[in-house]
């Protein structure tokens, strides 16, 4: 959906949020590829990847239409024994914006620490990589909680259960209040679903179901907590998911939710529909339908989306159409 429209919708959902906010090209491409090959071949050298998602968006109600980038990302990472690092920058604005920048360290065999700037462990739709989403954009809730902040996280997994707990700076920055968050997920059926990408593409065999609970509380805000419940399900060509967040008074005093369903016609085409209810005082709802044409899975795909917004505020009632091409490695 057009970023201008999304900003207006997000403003109606949360009045005050305490969570942190994603030359010569052919020659440059060749130089980056050569550098990647050289460094990857070295023992302990960094690895590079990333993606670009150029889009065309049109919002007829606002007389807005044009070409741009939904995302242009570069990532680097590496390891040295039990320690590792990741650096990620977003370039779609025309300037490099630092997103992830953290070091990792092992605490036993199934527990890992993460120290630096990273995404708050809350919703799956916020944690999935931008080029792995079922639609061109995340859900409104997914975008709302996809910001990064400085802090420390401890996470782990054991058989079908995964968990993460984080302490981050929060709204007041380096002052003495913190954003505390955590989530616990469990694979209830099969291999689980939704961990790395949305929809039914590349789903496990048979029926697969995962569910998660999450919380976040910003100590700087009075009544600044949020609780989330989500579930992801796949069965053959069918995919479904739902997410619900209970926002405390300082975050809008609302319980917005999103529900998504998808169907793969074959290995190359997947159709999907998503319904979002902002639970705001203006009764704002968003319906998005989309079709994906997979060339090489989520790494190379065409996306076609149409969204319609209904609201008691006529300025928010718009129809938006978008075409995107996601290409990454």
N, C-alpha and C positions, 0 to 999 in steps of 0.2 A: 504494500500500500504506500502511496505517496507519503514522504516523511513529514511534510507539512500537516497532512491530515492526521497522521499518527501522533504528532506533538499535541494537537488540539484534543484528541481523544484521551491521551495520557493525562493531560491537565484536568480533565473532568473526573478522572478516576482517583487521583491522589492530589490533595491540596498542598501537602508538604511532606515530601518523602525524605527519610533519613538514610537511604541506601545510595551508594556511589554510582555515578553514571560511567562503542565499539569505533625531450631529448630525442634520442633516436632509439626507439623501442626495440627493433629487431637486433641491433648491435648490443644493446643492454641485455636482452634475453640471452644472447649467446655468451656474453661475459659471465652472467650469473650461472648459467648451466655449466660452463667450464670451471668456475670457482667451486660449485657444488660437487662436481666430479672429483676435483683435486683434493678438497678438504675431506670428503667422505672416505676417500681411499686411505687417508692418514689414520693411524691408530688413535682413537680418542678424539678425533676431529669432529667439528660440529656438523649437523645435518640441517638442510634447508628445505622448506616447503612453503606453500601458500596458495592463494587463489585470487581470481578476479571475477566479479559478478557485474558486468555492465547491464543496464536496464533501460527500457523505455517505459515511461509512466504517463498516464493521461487521466486527469480529473476534470471532466467536462463541466461540472457544476461551478468550478473555480476558474475555468479557462486556463488551466495549467496543463502543460504537456511538453515533454522533452526527453532528451537522452542524458544519462549520467551513470554513476556507479553506486550500486547498493553496498558494495564492499570491494576493497582491494587490499589484500593482506600478505605480509611476509612474516615468516616465523623461522627462528633458529633455535637449536637445542643441542645439548651434548651431555656427556657424563664423564666422570673421573672416579672410578671405583664405585663406592656406594653413594656418591653425590652426583647431582645433575643440575641442569639449568634450562630455562626456556625464556626466550625473548620474542615478543610478538608486537608488530606495529601495524596500524591501519593507515592507508594512504589515500582513501577515496575522497577526502576533503581537499587534496592537493598538498597537504603537509603531513609529515609523519607524526602520528599520535600513538604514544606508548600505551599498550594495553596490558599484556602480561610481561612480567619481569620478575622471575623468582628462582630460587635455588631449592633443590629437593635433597632429602637425606633419608636413608632407611632406618627404621626403628624395629628391628626384628625382621622376620620373613614376610609378614603380611600387613605391616603398618609403615606408613611413610609420612614424613614431615614436609611441609612446603612453607617457605619463608620469603616474603617479598610482596609483589602486587599481583592479585589474581581475582577471579570471579568468586562472588559469595556462593557457598554451597547451599542452594535453596531449591529452585525448580530445575527439572531435567531440560525443559524448553529453553532455559537460560544457559545451561552448561553445554549443550550440544554445539559443535562448531557451526559457524554461520553458513558454510557451504553444504552442510548435511541436513538442512531443514526441508520439510515437505513443501512449504510455500516459499515465495521469494522473501517474505519477512517472517520473523518470529511472531508468536502470538503477542498480544498487547502485554499480558502478564510476563511472558518470557522476556520481552524487551525491557520491561520495567525493572526486572531483577538481574539483568545481564551486565551491570556495571562492575568495574574493578575497584579494589581498594587495597591499601597496604596492610599486611598482617601476617599471622601465623596460622597454619592449618595442619591438623593431624587427621589422617584418613586411613582406612583399612578395609579389608574384605576377608570373609571366611565362608567358603562354600557358596551359598546362595544369598548371603547378606553382605551389604556394603554400607559404609558409614563415613561421615566426615564432620568435624567440628572445627570452627574457625573463630579467631578473635581478630577484628580489623578496626581501623581507626574510627570509622563512622562519620557522622555529620560534622562533629566538632574537630575533625582533623587530628592533630597531634595533642589536643587537650586530653583531659583525664577520663573521658567517657568513651566506651567502646561499642562497636557493633558485634554482638555475639550471635552466631548462627550455627546451624547443624542440620543434617539430614540423615535418614536411615532408609535404605531401600532393600527390598527382598524379591527374589524371583520365585513366584508362587507356582508357575507352571512352565514346563519345558526349559528352554535356555534363557527365559526372560525376554523382554522387549524394550525398545526405546533407549538403550544405553548409549548408542553411538549415532543413530540417525532416526528420523521420524518416518512413519508410514510403514508399508508392508515390504518395501524393497529390502532384499538381503535378510529377511526374517528367518528365524530358526524353524526347524521342522515341527509339524503338528501345532498344537495350541501352546502359545507362549504368553505369559502374563507376569508383569512386574508392577509393584506398588511402592509408594514412598510417602513418608511423612517428613516435614521440615518445619523449622522455626527460625525466626530472626528477630532480634530485639536491639534497637539503638538506644543506648543508655542516655544519650543527650536529649532525646525526645520524651516528653511525658506521654504515656500511652503510645509508644512507638514500636509495638510488636506486630509480627505477622506470622500466621500459621498456614501451612499448605498441605494439601492431600492430592495425590496424583496417581494415575494408573495408565499403563500401556499394555495393549493386547494385540496379538497377531494370530491369524489362523489361515494358512495358505495365502491366497491373494488378498485377504481382508486385513485391514489395520484399523485400530481405534485407540483413542486416548482421551483423557480428561484431566483437567487441573482446576483446583479450587483454592483460593487464598482468602483467609479471613484477616482483614486489615483493621488494626486498632484505630482509635479516634484520630491520632495525629497523622495517620496515613490515609485517611479518607473515610474511616468507619463504614466499610463496605465489604461485601463478600463476592467479588467478581469470579467468573469461571469461564472456561473454554472447553468445548467438546469437538473432537475431530474424528472423521471417518474417511477411509481411503480404500480403493480397490485397484489391483493390478490386472489390467486386461491381458497382458503378456509380459515378457521380460523387459520390454522397452517402454511401456506406457502405464502410468498410474494416474488415476483421477481422485480428487479429494475435495472435501467440504469441511469448513470449520465455522462453528457458531460461537460467538463471544458475547457475554452479557457483563457489562461493566458495573451493574448494580449501583449506578449513580442516581442522583436526584433528577436527572434528565431522561432516565429510562433509555440509555444508549445501548444499542446492540450492533454487532458487526457480523455479516455473513460473507465468507470468502470461499470461492470455488476455484479450483486449479487443476491443470493437467501438466504432468511432467513427461518429457521425452528423454529417457536415459540413453546416452551414447556410451558412457563408461561408468555406469552407476551414478552416485552423487558427485563423483569427481568431474564428470563432464555431462551436463544436462541442460536442456531447454526447459523453461518454466513459463506457463501462461496463467495469470491470475486475474480474477475479477472480484471486487469487493463492493458491498453496498452497506451503508451506515444508516440506521434509523435512530432518531432521537427527538425529544421534545424541543430541542434547539435546532431550528431550521438550518442554521449555518453549518451544522455538523452532518446534515443529511446529504451525503455525496455518494457518487458511484465512481469507482476508480478501476482502471485497467492497466496491467503491467505485463511486460515480456522481459524475461531475464535469461542470461546465458552464464552458467557457472562452470568455470574451468579451473581445475586445480590439480596439484600433485601431492 
